[in-house]
Amino acid sequence: MLISATSYVSSPQTLATSASTRTAPAAAEAETPSPLLQELPPLQLLQGKDLPQATADFADDLGRLFRAAGVSVPPEPVLTTDYAGKVVVANDHPDKARIEQMFDDEPEMRNRFAELSGAHSLQRAVEGYDQFAASYASLQGNPAAQAALVRDRIAHNKAQFFMNIGADGAEPFFGGLGRVSA
């Protein structure tokens, strides 16, 4: 599924006003979508068999970038994002600063990592939902147990996304790292 950055922009609406200080050119400018909206990449929702293939393609392309930049693997860098959405290396890789700079310099790769992170997170949230729903239903009449089950599911779904980049590809995983060493 592909969603355009401008697909949600509604058509301009004409409002009746009794007096206006606007000129015709200003009204014409209001009808044009913001340049920012035109620059956003389309959002692709990766699902099913597309997700492992997109992950493998990302790892291949990143491996080529690493080789061109002289980034050594092994040791394997572990990638994640910070709260601002910047791709960061979560372990003590010797080329940590260079890898992070590569993602700053290559916005397409940063966007692809974010897309994969979102898709893997969505897949994780969906997996086991039927079992969760059955467990919730079996706890009917026990609101404290249902609330605990919901809290556990929320914690499960909020786990941070990581991707280990190795010579043989990428391995996505979730959870806390504690301390990861290269």
Protein Blocks (a to p, Z undefined) as FASTA:
>chain_A
ZZdfklmpccddddddfbdcbdfklmmmmmpccfklmmpccddddehjllmmmmmmmmmm
mmmmmmmnopacdddddddddfkopacdfbfcfklmmmmmmmmmmmmlmmmmmmmmmmmm
mmmmmgoklmmmmmmmmmgoilmlmmmmmmmmmmmmmpccdddddfkbccddeddekjac
ZZ
